[in-house]
Amino acid sequence: MGSTVFLPDVAVREHEVEVPVSREDASLGNISVFCRELSTDDSLPAIAYFQGGPGKPGPRMLMEWIPEALKRYRVFLMDERGTGRSHKIDRTTPERITADMLAHLRPPDVAADAEAMRQHLGLEQWDLLGNSFGAACASSYLSYFPSGLRRVHLAGAVPESEMDVDAFNRLTFQLLAQRQQQLFRAIPWMKDRVEEVADHLDNHDERMPTGERLSATRMKMAGVLLGEDDDFAQLANLFEAPFTTRGGEKRLRGDFLAQLGRIISLETMPLWAVIHETVMARPGHAVNWSADRIWREEFYDLPLLGNHFFRTHFAEDPALTPFYEAVDQVHHRTDLKAQAQDMSANTVPAAAILYEKDVFIPYELTIQSARKTPNLQVWTHSEWFHDGIWAHGAEVARGLFERLD
């Protein structure tokens, strides 16, 4: 796949800048933010990339869009705060798991860090590329620090100043339900197999390779694959033969549990669950475990689940259990800054690709928001899913860049 850490024939440079945890409360101290620069020609303009997730650092593997971007840019891969080499936060750093810290891992904070990095590098302006959560971070940058920007490219998300978290979750559950109905029509045995595994887990003590008991609810998170390219094939492979017989008793196979763990464990990116819902908070509007509430009230019978996190995830996943109390506090806060301000006066040229089949960030919501941002060109794709930049990276980058040429 190639590496951004070791990349022959490309100049690889490392940059760090010290920033405050909170721009409003100096008592919370400072952290260090890291980015990696890739360059084949130092005379080219700069572009900063924000990774999706949330909870993933800047790319360590050579994603397809990077060689495309290097044809016209020096590329700066940001490790968003809390990830990679930017004050990494996980269960091995309990001293960093506080409500004040977790409340400052959101797009406006990431955007402010990137602006500090731009100033540190001595760049008059740079361009942005952001994917998913990273597009939310790029949108925050566009909203709060437009003077530092020449052009902005967004994949899967656009500036959102007044997100209704309950409406968002209700719609994404509906889209997830529709997508799995398509799955069950395409693979007739799949629904019974998933329900058989769920019933088994409700009545048997099955242990993950990491030792914790697996619940049916957590197993159902395998449905997160329904938002990705080649999703049906991945799920067919996973559920083809989940059972074995041991001592005359039906048990889940070790390879099934290991493969499932690679999908549902948040050991490598716990901030996915920690930040996910709070991205949609804004002043006066706490998120208050929205997905958990709506799932229990309206979608409890879904055979598969996906890009939603409940209190049970924090009780059952060892990577998340240390976070629960602090996350609960953040979920009830009403003082969190909105992802974006009113964008009606935007003058920075921007382009966004939005996916009609997106299960994670509904197209019908993002297109409405896009229409509120002047100078934003929208490229609508009818076939790709939310992971477009992963599955079709060169085409996504080229298409976005060319729209602003």
C-alpha positions as a Markdown table, in Angstrom:
| # | Residue | x | y | z |
|---|---|---|---|---|
| 1 | Met | 0.0 | 0.0 | 0.0 |
| 2 | Gly | 2.9 | 2.4 | 0.5 |
| 3 | Ser | 3.7 | 4.6 | 3.5 |
| 4 | Thr | 3.7 | 8.3 | 4.2 |
| 5 | Val | 6.3 | 7.7 | 6.9 |
| 6 | Phe | 8.8 | 6.2 | 4.5 |
| 7 | Leu | 8.1 | 7.5 | 0.9 |
| 8 | Pro | 11.1 | 7.3 | -1.5 |
| 9 | Asp | 11.5 | 10.1 | -4.0 |
| 10 | Val | 9.3 | 12.4 | -1.9 |
| 11 | Ala | 10.6 | 14.9 | 0.7 |
| 12 | Val | 9.1 | 14.0 | 4.0 |
| 13 | Arg | 9.2 | 16.6 | 6.8 |
| 14 | Glu | 7.7 | 16.8 | 10.2 |
| 15 | His | 6.2 | 19.8 | 11.9 |
| 16 | Glu | 4.9 | 20.4 | 15.4 |
| 17 | Val | 3.3 | 23.4 | 17.1 |
| 18 | Glu | 2.2 | 24.0 | 20.7 |
| 19 | Val | -1.5 | 25.1 | 21.1 |
| 20 | Pro | -3.8 | 25.6 | 24.1 |
| 21 | Val | -6.3 | 22.9 | 24.9 |
| 22 | Ser | -8.9 | 25.6 | 25.1 |
| 23 | Arg | -8.8 | 29.0 | 23.5 |
| 24 | Glu | -11.2 | 30.2 | 26.2 |
| 25 | Asp | -9.6 | 28.7 | 29.3 |
| 26 | Ala | -5.8 | 28.9 | 29.6 |
| 27 | Ser | -5.9 | 26.9 | 32.8 |
| 28 | Leu | -6.4 | 23.7 | 30.8 |
| 29 | Gly | -2.8 | 23.9 | 29.5 |
| 30 | Asn | -1.2 | 23.2 | 26.2 |
| 31 | Ile | -0.7 | 20.3 | 23.9 |
| 32 | Ser | 1.4 | 19.6 | 20.8 |
| 33 | Val | -0.1 | 19.2 | 17.4 |
| 34 | Phe | 1.8 | 17.3 | 14.6 |
| 35 | Cys | 1.6 | 17.2 | 10.8 |
| 36 | Arg | 3.7 | 15.5 | 8.2 |
| 37 | Glu | 4.6 | 17.3 | 5.0 |
| 38 | Leu | 5.0 | 15.5 | 1.7 |
| 39 | Ser | 6.6 | 17.4 | -1.2 |
| 40 | Thr | 8.0 | 16.7 | -4.7 |
| 41 | Asp | 8.3 | 20.4 | -5.5 |
| 42 | Asp | 8.7 | 23.0 | -2.8 |
| 43 | Ser | 7.5 | 25.7 | -5.2 |
| 44 | Leu | 4.0 | 24.3 | -5.3 |
| 45 | Pro | 1.1 | 25.7 | -3.1 |
| 46 | Ala | 0.2 | 23.9 | 0.2 |
| 47 | Ile | -2.8 | 21.8 | 1.0 |
| 48 | Ala | -3.7 | 20.5 | 4.5 |
| 49 | Tyr | -5.6 | 17.3 | 4.8 |
| 50 | Phe | -8.0 | 16.4 | 7.6 |
| 51 | Gln | -8.7 | 12.7 | 8.1 |
| 52 | Gly | -12.1 | 11.1 | 8.6 |
| 53 | Gly | -13.1 | 9.1 | 11.6 |
| 54 | Pro | -13.3 | 10.8 | 14.0 |
| 55 | Gly | -10.3 | 9.3 | 15.8 |
| 56 | Lys | -7.9 | 8.5 | 12.9 |
| 57 | Pro | -4.6 | 10.3 | 12.6 |
| 58 | Gly | -3.3 | 11.7 | 9.3 |
| 59 | Pro | -2.8 | 8.8 | 6.8 |
| 60 | Arg | 0.2 | 6.5 | 7.4 |
| 61 | Met | -0.6 | 4.5 | 4.3 |
| 62 | Leu | -0.5 | 6.0 | 0.9 |
| 63 | Met | -4.1 | 6.7 | 0.1 |
| 64 | Glu | -4.9 | 7.0 | -3.6 |
| 65 | Trp | -5.6 | 10.7 | -3.5 |
| 66 | Ile | -2.1 | 11.6 | -2.2 |
| 67 | Pro | -0.1 | 11.0 | -5.4 |
| 68 | Glu | -2.9 | 12.9 | -7.3 |
| 69 | Ala | -2.5 | 15.8 | -4.9 |
| 70 | Leu | 1.3 | 15.8 | -5.1 |
| 71 | Lys | 1.1 | 16.7 | -8.8 |
| 72 | Arg | -0.1 | 20.2 | -7.8 |
| 73 | Tyr | 0.6 | 20.6 | -4.0 |
| 74 | Arg | 2.9 | 20.2 | -1.1 |
| 75 | Val | 0.7 | 18.0 | 1.1 |
| 76 | Phe | 0.4 | 18.5 | 4.9 |
| 77 | Leu | -1.2 | 15.6 | 6.7 |
| 78 | Met | -2.7 | 16.7 | 10.0 |
| 79 | Asp | -2.9 | 14.5 | 13.0 |
| 80 | Glu | -6.0 | 16.0 | 14.6 |
| 81 | Arg | -5.7 | 16.5 | 18.3 |
| 82 | Gly | -6.1 | 13.4 | 20.3 |
| 83 | Thr | -4.8 | 11.2 | 17.5 |
| 84 | Gly | -1.4 | 10.0 | 16.2 |
| 85 | Arg | 1.3 | 12.2 | 17.4 |
| 86 | Ser | -1.0 | 15.0 | 18.5 |
| 87 | His | -1.6 | 14.3 | 22.2 |
| 88 | Lys | -2.9 | 10.8 | 21.5 |
| 89 | Ile | -5.8 | 9.9 | 23.8 |
| 90 | Asp | -6.8 | 6.3 | 24.5 |
| 91 | Arg | -7.2 | 4.0 | 27.5 |
| 92 | Thr | -3.4 | 4.0 | 28.1 |
| 93 | Thr | -3.6 | 7.7 | 28.8 |
| 94 | Pro | -6.2 | 7.9 | 31.6 |
| 95 | Glu | -4.8 | 11.3 | 32.8 |
| 96 | Arg | -6.1 | 12.8 | 29.5 |
| 97 | Ile | -9.6 | 11.4 | 29.7 |
| 98 | Thr | -11.4 | 14.3 | 31.3 |
| 99 | Ala | -14.6 | 16.1 | 30.2 |
| 100 | Asp | -12.7 | 19.3 | 29.5 |
| 101 | Met | -10.2 | 17.6 | 27.3 |
| 102 | Leu | -12.8 | 15.5 | 25.4 |
| 103 | Ala | -15.0 | 18.6 | 24.9 |
| 104 | His | -12.1 | 20.2 | 23.0 |
| 105 | Leu | -11.5 | 17.5 | 20.4 |
| 106 | Arg | -14.3 | 18.8 | 18.1 |
| 107 | Pro | -14.0 | 20.4 | 14.6 |
| 108 | Pro | -13.7 | 24.1 | 15.8 |
| 109 | Asp | -10.7 | 23.1 | 18.0 |
| 110 | Val | -9.1 | 21.1 | 15.2 |
| 111 | Ala | -9.6 | 24.0 | 12.8 |
| 112 | Ala | -7.9 | 26.4 | 15.3 |
| 113 | Asp | -5.0 | 24.0 | 15.6 |
| 114 | Ala | -4.5 | 24.0 | 11.8 |
| 115 | Glu | -4.6 | 27.7 | 11.7 |
| 116 | Ala | -1.9 | 27.8 | 14.3 |
| 117 | Met | 0.1 | 25.3 | 12.2 |
| 118 | Arg | -0.3 | 27.5 | 9.1 |
| 119 | Gln | 1.0 | 30.5 | 11.0 |
| 120 | His | 3.9 | 28.4 | 12.4 |
| 121 | Leu | 4.8 | 27.3 | 8.8 |
| 122 | Gly | 4.8 | 30.9 | 7.6 |
| 123 | Leu | 2.2 | 30.3 | 4.9 |
| 124 | Glu | 0.2 | 33.2 | 3.7 |
| 125 | Gln | -2.7 | 30.9 | 2.8 |
| 126 | Trp | -3.2 | 27.2 | 2.0 |
| 127 | Asp | -5.9 | 25.0 | 0.6 |
| 128 | Leu | -7.8 | 22.3 | 2.5 |
| 129 | Leu | -9.1 | 18.8 | 1.8 |
| 130 | Gly | -11.2 | 17.1 | 4.3 |
| 131 | Asn | -13.1 | 13.8 | 4.4 |
| 132 | Ser | -16.2 | 13.0 | 6.6 |
| 133 | Phe | -15.2 | 14.2 | 10.1 |
| 134 | Gly | -12.3 | 15.8 | 8.4 |
| 135 | Ala | -14.7 | 17.7 | 6.1 |
| 136 | Ala | -16.4 | 18.9 | 9.2 |
| 137 | Cys | -13.1 | 20.2 | 10.5 |
| 138 | Ala | -12.3 | 21.8 | 7.1 |
| 139 | Ser | -15.8 | 23.4 | 7.2 |
| 140 | Ser | -15.1 | 24.8 | 10.7 |
| 141 | Tyr | -11.8 | 26.3 | 9.3 |
| 142 | Leu | -13.8 | 27.8 | 6.4 |
| 143 | Ser | -16.2 | 29.3 | 8.9 |
| 144 | Tyr | -13.9 | 30.6 | 11.7 |
| 145 | Phe | -10.6 | 31.3 | 9.9 |
| 146 | Pro | -11.4 | 32.1 | 6.2 |
| 147 | Ser | -8.6 | 34.6 | 5.8 |
| 148 | Gly | -6.1 | 31.7 | 5.9 |
| 149 | Leu | -7.6 | 29.8 | 3.0 |
| 150 | Arg | -7.3 | 30.0 | -0.7 |
| 151 | Arg | -9.6 | 27.0 | -1.7 |
| 152 | Val | -11.5 | 24.3 | 0.3 |
| 153 | His | -12.3 | 20.8 | -0.9 |
| 154 | Leu | -14.9 | 18.7 | 1.1 |
| 155 | Ala | -15.8 | 15.0 | 0.8 |
| 156 | Gly | -19.0 | 13.8 | 2.4 |
| 157 | Ala | -19.8 | 16.8 | 4.6 |
| 158 | Val | -20.3 | 20.6 | 4.4 |
| 159 | Pro | -20.6 | 23.4 | 6.9 |
| 160 | Glu | -23.4 | 22.8 | 9.4 |
| 161 | Ser | -24.3 | 25.7 | 11.7 |
| 162 | Glu | -27.6 | 24.4 | 13.1 |
| 163 | Met | -27.5 | 20.6 | 13.1 |
| 164 | Asp | -30.5 | 18.9 | 14.8 |
| 165 | Val | -28.9 | 15.8 | 16.3 |
| 166 | Asp | -32.1 | 13.9 | 16.8 |
| 167 | Ala | -33.3 | 14.5 | 13.2 |
| 168 | Phe | -29.9 | 13.4 | 12.0 |
| 169 | Asn | -29.9 | 10.2 | 14.0 |
| 170 | Arg | -33.5 | 9.4 | 13.1 |
| 171 | Leu | -32.7 | 9.7 | 9.4 |
| 172 | Thr | -29.5 | 7.7 | 9.5 |
| 173 | Phe | -31.3 | 4.9 | 11.3 |
| 174 | Gln | -33.9 | 5.0 | 8.5 |
| 175 | Leu | -31.2 | 4.9 | 5.8 |
| 176 | Leu | -29.5 | 2.0 | 7.7 |
| 177 | Ala | -32.8 | 0.1 | 7.8 |
| 178 | Gln | -33.3 | 0.6 | 4.1 |
| 179 | Arg | -29.8 | -0.5 | 3.2 |
| 180 | Gln | -30.1 | -3.7 | 5.2 |
| 181 | Gln | -33.4 | -4.5 | 3.6 |
| 182 | Gln | -31.5 | -4.3 | 0.3 |
| 183 | Leu | -28.9 | -6.6 | 1.7 |
| 184 | Phe | -31.4 | -9.2 | 2.8 |
| 185 | Arg | -33.1 | -9.2 | -0.6 |
| 186 | Ala | -29.7 | -9.6 | -2.3 |
| 187 | Ile | -28.5 | -12.4 | 0.1 |
| 188 | Pro | -31.7 | -14.2 | 1.2 |
| 189 | Trp | -30.0 | -16.2 | 4.0 |
| 190 | Met | -28.3 | -13.2 | 5.6 |
| 191 | Lys | -31.2 | -12.0 | 7.9 |
| 192 | Asp | -31.8 | -15.4 | 9.4 |
| 193 | Arg | -28.0 | -15.9 | 10.0 |
| 194 | Val | -27.6 | -12.5 | 11.7 |
| 195 | Glu | -30.6 | -13.2 | 13.9 |
| 196 | Glu | -29.3 | -16.7 | 14.7 |
| 197 | Val | -26.0 | -15.2 | 15.9 |
| 198 | Ala | -27.9 | -12.5 | 17.9 |
| 199 | Asp | -30.1 | -15.1 | 19.6 |
| 200 | His | -27.1 | -17.2 | 20.4 |
| 201 | Leu | -25.3 | -14.3 | 22.0 |
| 202 | Asp | -28.4 | -13.5 | 24.1 |
| 203 | Asn | -28.3 | -17.0 | 25.6 |
| 204 | His | -24.6 | -18.0 | 25.6 |
| 205 | Asp | -21.4 | -16.5 | 27.1 |
| 206 | Glu | -19.1 | -16.0 | 24.1 |
| 207 | Arg | -15.8 | -14.2 | 24.6 |
| 208 | Met | -14.0 | -11.9 | 22.2 |
| 209 | Pro | -10.2 | -12.7 | 21.7 |
| 210 | Thr | -9.6 | -9.7 | 24.1 |
| 211 | Gly | -11.5 | -11.5 | 26.8 |
| 212 | Glu | -14.8 | -9.5 | 27.2 |
| 213 | Arg | -18.2 | -11.0 | 26.7 |
| 214 | Leu | -19.8 | -10.3 | 23.3 |
| 215 | Ser | -23.4 | -9.0 | 23.4 |
| 216 | Ala | -25.8 | -9.2 | 20.5 |
| 217 | Thr | -26.0 | -5.4 | 20.4 |
| 218 | Arg | -22.3 | -5.0 | 20.0 |
| 219 | Met | -22.2 | -7.8 | 17.4 |
| 220 | Lys | -24.8 | -5.9 | 15.4 |
| 221 | Met | -22.4 | -3.0 | 14.9 |
| 222 | Ala | -20.9 | -5.1 | 12.0 |
| 223 | Gly | -23.7 | -3.3 | 10.1 |
| 224 | Val | -21.3 | -0.4 | 9.9 |
| 225 | Leu | -20.0 | -2.1 | 6.8 |
| 226 | Leu | -23.3 | -1.2 | 5.1 |
| 227 | Gly | -22.0 | 2.3 | 4.5 |
| 228 | Glu | -18.9 | 1.2 | 2.6 |
| 229 | Asp | -18.1 | 0.2 | -1.0 |
| 230 | Asp | -18.4 | -3.6 | -1.4 |
| 231 | Asp | -20.4 | -3.8 | 1.8 |
| 232 | Phe | -22.6 | -6.8 | 0.9 |
| 233 | Ala | -19.6 | -8.9 | 0.0 |
| 234 | Gln | -17.8 | -8.1 | 3.2 |
| 235 | Leu | -20.9 | -9.1 | 5.3 |
| 236 | Ala | -21.4 | -12.2 | 3.3 |
| 237 | Asn | -17.8 | -13.3 | 4.0 |
| 238 | Leu | -18.2 | -12.5 | 7.7 |
| 239 | Phe | -21.5 | -14.4 | 8.3 |
| 240 | Glu | -20.9 | -17.3 | 5.9 |
| 241 | Ala | -20.0 | -19.8 | 8.6 |
| 242 | Pro | -20.0 | -18.2 | 12.1 |
| 243 | Phe | -20.6 | -21.5 | 14.1 |
| 244 | Thr | -18.8 | -24.6 | 15.0 |
| 245 | Thr | -19.7 | -27.4 | 17.4 |
| 246 | Arg | -17.6 | -28.1 | 20.5 |
| 247 | Gly | -18.5 | -30.9 | 22.8 |
| 248 | Gly | -21.8 | -31.2 | 21.1 |
| 249 | Glu | -22.6 | -27.6 | 21.8 |
| 250 | Lys | -22.9 | -24.8 | 19.1 |
| 251 | Arg | -20.3 | -22.1 | 19.6 |
| 252 | Leu | -19.1 | -19.2 | 17.6 |
| 253 | Arg | -15.9 | -19.9 | 15.7 |
| 254 | Gly | -12.6 | -18.2 | 16.7 |
| 255 | Asp | -12.0 | -16.8 | 13.2 |
| 256 | Phe | -15.5 | -15.3 | 13.2 |
| 257 | Leu | -14.9 | -13.6 | 16.5 |
| 258 | Ala | -11.5 | -12.3 | 15.4 |
| 259 | Gln | -12.8 | -10.9 | 12.1 |
| 260 | Leu | -15.8 | -9.3 | 13.9 |
| 261 | Gly | -13.3 | -7.8 | 16.4 |
| 262 | Arg | -11.4 | -6.1 | 13.6 |
| 263 | Ile | -14.7 | -4.4 | 12.6 |
| 264 | Ile | -16.3 | -3.5 | 15.9 |
| 265 | Ser | -13.4 | -3.0 | 18.3 |
| 266 | Leu | -12.4 | 0.7 | 18.8 |
| 267 | Glu | -9.0 | -0.1 | 20.3 |
| 268 | Thr | -7.2 | 1.7 | 17.5 |
| 269 | Met | -9.6 | 4.7 | 17.3 |
| 270 | Pro | -11.7 | 5.1 | 20.5 |
| 271 | Leu | -12.4 | 8.8 | 19.7 |
| 272 | Trp | -14.7 | 7.6 | 16.9 |
| 273 | Ala | -17.3 | 6.9 | 19.6 |
| 274 | Val | -16.1 | 9.6 | 22.0 |
| 275 | Ile | -16.5 | 12.5 | 19.6 |
| 276 | His | -19.0 | 11.2 | 17.0 |
| 277 | Glu | -22.2 | 12.6 | 18.4 |
| 278 | Thr | -20.8 | 15.7 | 20.0 |
| 279 | Val | -19.8 | 17.0 | 16.6 |
| 280 | Met | -23.4 | 18.0 | 16.3 |
| 281 | Ala | -23.6 | 19.9 | 19.5 |
| 282 | Arg | -24.1 | 23.7 | 19.5 |
| 283 | Pro | -24.8 | 26.4 | 22.1 |
| 284 | Gly | -27.9 | 25.6 | 24.0 |
| 285 | His | -28.3 | 22.2 | 22.5 |
| 286 | Ala | -26.8 | 19.2 | 24.3 |
| 287 | Val | -26.7 | 15.9 | 22.3 |
| 288 | Asn | -27.7 | 13.9 | 25.4 |
| 289 | Trp | -27.1 | 10.4 | 24.0 |
| 290 | Ser | -29.4 | 11.0 | 21.0 |
| 291 | Ala | -28.6 | 7.9 | 19.1 |
| 292 | Asp | -29.1 | 5.7 | 22.2 |
| 293 | Arg | -32.5 | 7.3 | 22.9 |
| 294 | Ile | -33.8 | 7.1 | 19.4 |
| 295 | Trp | -32.6 | 3.5 | 18.9 |
| 296 | Arg | -34.4 | 2.3 | 22.1 |
| 297 | Glu | -37.6 | 4.2 | 21.3 |
| 298 | Glu | -37.9 | 3.6 | 17.5 |
| 299 | Phe | -35.3 | 1.2 | 16.0 |
| 300 | Tyr | -34.7 | -1.4 | 18.7 |
| 301 | Asp | -35.6 | -4.3 | 16.4 |
| 302 | Leu | -33.0 | -3.5 | 13.7 |
| 303 | Pro | -31.1 | -6.7 | 12.8 |
| 304 | Leu | -27.9 | -4.7 | 12.2 |
| 305 | Leu | -26.6 | -1.4 | 13.5 |
| 306 | Gly | -23.9 | 0.9 | 12.2 |
| 307 | Asn | -22.4 | 4.3 | 12.8 |
| 308 | His | -24.2 | 5.0 | 16.1 |
| 309 | Phe | -22.9 | 4.6 | 19.6 |
| 310 | Phe | -24.8 | 3.8 | 22.8 |
| 311 | Arg | -24.1 | 3.7 | 26.5 |
| 312 | Thr | -23.7 | -0.1 | 26.1 |
| 313 | His | -20.6 | 0.4 | 23.8 |
| 314 | Phe | -18.9 | 2.2 | 26.6 |
| 315 | Ala | -19.8 | -0.5 | 29.0 |
| 316 | Glu | -18.7 | -3.4 | 26.8 |
| 317 | Asp | -15.7 | -2.4 | 24.7 |
| 318 | Pro | -12.5 | -2.3 | 26.8 |
| 319 | Ala | -11.2 | 0.5 | 24.6 |
| 320 | Leu | -14.2 | 2.7 | 25.7 |
| 321 | Thr | -14.9 | 1.8 | 29.3 |
| 322 | Pro | -12.5 | 4.4 | 30.8 |
| 323 | Phe | -14.2 | 7.1 | 28.8 |
| 324 | Tyr | -17.8 | 6.7 | 29.9 |
| 325 | Glu | -18.1 | 9.2 | 32.8 |
| 326 | Ala | -16.3 | 12.0 | 30.9 |
| 327 | Val | -18.2 | 11.4 | 27.7 |
| 328 | Asp | -21.5 | 11.4 | 29.7 |
| 329 | Gln | -20.6 | 14.9 | 31.0 |
| 330 | Val | -19.8 | 16.2 | 27.5 |
| 331 | His | -23.1 | 14.8 | 26.2 |
| 332 | His | -24.9 | 17.0 | 28.6 |
| 333 | Arg | -23.0 | 20.2 | 28.0 |
| 334 | Thr | -24.8 | 23.1 | 26.4 |
| 335 | Asp | -21.8 | 25.4 | 25.9 |
| 336 | Leu | -20.1 | 23.7 | 23.0 |
| 337 | Lys | -19.3 | 25.8 | 20.0 |
| 338 | Ala | -21.2 | 25.1 | 16.8 |
| 339 | Gln | -19.3 | 23.3 | 14.0 |
| 340 | Ala | -19.8 | 26.3 | 11.8 |
| 341 | Gln | -21.1 | 29.9 | 11.9 |
| 342 | Asp | -23.6 | 31.4 | 9.5 |
| 343 | Met | -22.0 | 30.8 | 6.1 |
| 344 | Ser | -24.1 | 33.2 | 4.0 |
| 345 | Ala | -21.2 | 35.6 | 3.4 |
| 346 | Asn | -18.6 | 33.0 | 2.4 |
| 347 | Thr | -16.2 | 34.2 | -0.3 |
| 348 | Val | -13.7 | 31.4 | -0.3 |
| 349 | Pro | -14.0 | 29.1 | -3.4 |
| 350 | Ala | -15.1 | 25.7 | -2.2 |
| 351 | Ala | -16.1 | 22.4 | -3.7 |
| 352 | Ala | -17.8 | 19.4 | -2.1 |
| 353 | Ile | -18.6 | 15.8 | -3.3 |
| 354 | Leu | -21.8 | 14.5 | -1.7 |
| 355 | Tyr | -23.0 | 10.9 | -2.1 |
| 356 | Glu | -26.7 | 10.1 | -2.8 |
| 357 | Lys | -26.2 | 6.6 | -1.3 |
| 358 | Asp | -24.5 | 7.9 | 1.9 |
| 359 | Val | -25.8 | 6.0 | 4.9 |
| 360 | Phe | -23.7 | 7.9 | 7.5 |
| 361 | Ile | -24.2 | 11.6 | 6.5 |
| 362 | Pro | -27.6 | 11.9 | 4.8 |
| 363 | Tyr | -27.5 | 13.5 | 1.4 |
| 364 | Glu | -30.9 | 15.2 | 1.9 |
| 365 | Leu | -29.5 | 17.1 | 4.9 |
| 366 | Thr | -26.1 | 18.0 | 3.5 |
| 367 | Ile | -27.5 | 19.3 | 0.2 |
| 368 | Gln | -29.8 | 21.6 | 2.2 |
| 369 | Ser | -26.8 | 22.9 | 4.1 |
| 370 | Ala | -24.7 | 23.2 | 1.0 |
| 371 | Arg | -27.3 | 25.6 | -0.5 |
| 372 | Lys | -26.7 | 28.0 | 2.4 |
| 373 | Thr | -23.0 | 28.4 | 1.5 |
| 374 | Pro | -22.2 | 30.7 | -1.4 |
| 375 | Asn | -19.2 | 29.9 | -3.6 |
| 376 | Leu | -19.6 | 26.2 | -2.8 |
| 377 | Gln | -19.8 | 24.0 | -5.9 |
| 378 | Val | -21.5 | 20.6 | -5.2 |
| 379 | Trp | -20.6 | 17.5 | -7.1 |
| 380 | Thr | -23.3 | 14.9 | -6.4 |
| 381 | His | -22.4 | 11.2 | -7.0 |
| 382 | Ser | -25.1 | 8.7 | -7.4 |
| 383 | Glu | -23.2 | 5.4 | -6.9 |
| 384 | Trp | -20.4 | 5.9 | -4.4 |
| 385 | Phe | -20.8 | 5.5 | -0.7 |
| 386 | His | -19.4 | 7.5 | 2.3 |
| 387 | Asp | -15.9 | 5.9 | 1.9 |
| 388 | Gly | -15.5 | 7.4 | -1.6 |
| 389 | Ile | -12.1 | 8.9 | -0.8 |
| 390 | Trp | -10.9 | 5.5 | 0.3 |
| 391 | Ala | -12.4 | 3.5 | -2.5 |
| 392 | His | -12.0 | 6.1 | -5.3 |
| 393 | Gly | -9.4 | 8.5 | -3.9 |
| 394 | Ala | -7.7 | 9.6 | -7.1 |
| 395 | Glu | -11.0 | 10.3 | -8.8 |
| 396 | Val | -12.4 | 12.2 | -5.8 |
| 397 | Ala | -9.3 | 14.4 | -5.5 |
| 398 | Arg | -9.0 | 15.1 | -9.2 |
| 399 | Gly | -12.7 | 15.9 | -9.5 |
| 400 | Leu | -12.7 | 18.3 | -6.6 |
| 401 | Phe | -9.5 | 20.0 | -7.6 |
| 402 | Glu | -10.6 | 20.5 | -11.2 |
| 403 | Arg | -13.9 | 22.1 | -10.1 |
| 404 | Leu | -11.9 | 25.0 | -8.7 |
| 405 | Asp | -9.3 | 25.4 | -11.4 |
